[in-house]
Amino acid sequence: MDVSMGVVAVAGGTLVLVMVVGATVALGLRALDRARPEDVPVVTEQVMCVLRDSRHALTRRFASSGTATGLQEQTNAEGRSAQ
């Protein structure tokens, strides 16, 4: 029973992830459809920035050990590299 619950959890998580990505793409395409032709490059840049920032946030969240110390060390390292 534990294995089947794990499979259900992984399948559910995958489904949620696919739905979130699909919704993000749909909203981006809708924004591009509604934009004036001269605004398309600006809107495209904004959509790509949102996707890039989301990816960086997820990467940082999953890369950390999940402890406050790990997050603090990562924040300190990012602060030093940015300065």
C-alpha positions in Angstrom: 0.0 0.0 0.0 2.9 2.4 0.7 4.2 1.9 -2.9 0.8 2.7 -4.4 0.5 5.8 -2.3 3.9 6.9 -3.5 3.0 6.3 -7.1 -0.2 8.3 -6.6 1.7 11.2 -5.0 4.3 11.3 -7.8 1.6 11.2 -10.5 -0.4 13.9 -8.7 2.7 16.1 -8.4 3.5 15.6 -12.0 0.0 16.5 -13.0 0.1 19.7 -11.0 3.4 20.6 -12.4 2.2 20.1 -16.0 -0.9 22.1 -15.3 1.1 25.0 -13.8 3.4 25.1 -16.8 0.5 24.8 -19.2 -1.3 27.7 -17.5 1.9 29.8 -17.6 2.3 29.2 -21.3 -1.4 29.8 -22.0 -1.2 33.2 -20.1 1.9 34.1 -22.0 0.4 33.4 -25.4 -2.7 35.2 -24.4 -0.7 38.3 -23.4 1.1 38.1 -26.8 -2.2 37.8 -28.7 -3.6 40.9 -26.9 -0.5 43.0 -27.4 -0.1 45.5 -30.2 2.5 44.5 -32.8 4.9 47.1 -31.6 4.6 45.8 -28.0 5.3 42.1 -28.8 9.1 42.3 -28.1 8.5 44.0 -24.7 5.7 41.5 -23.8 7.9 38.6 -24.9 10.8 39.9 -22.7 8.5 40.2 -19.7 7.1 36.7 -20.1 10.6 35.3 -20.5 11.7 37.2 -17.3 8.9 35.6 -15.3 9.8 32.2 -16.6 13.5 32.7 -15.9 12.8 34.1 -12.4 10.5 31.2 -11.6 13.1 28.7 -12.7 15.8 30.4 -10.5 13.4 30.4 -7.5 12.6 26.7 -8.0 16.2 25.8 -8.5 17.3 27.6 -5.3 14.5 26.0 -3.3 15.2 22.5 -4.4 19.0 22.9 -4.3 18.9 24.0 -0.6 19.0 21.4 2.1 15.8 22.8 3.5 17.3 24.0 6.7 17.5 27.5 7.8 21.3 27.2 7.9 21.4 26.0 4.3 19.2 28.9 3.2 21.3 31.4 5.1 24.6 30.2 3.7 23.1 30.2 0.2 21.8 33.8 0.7 25.2 34.9 2.0 26.9 33.3 -1.0 24.6 35.0 -3.4 25.1 38.3 -1.7 28.8 38.1 -1.9 28.8 37.1 -5.6 26.4 39.9 -6.4 28.6 42.6 -4.8 
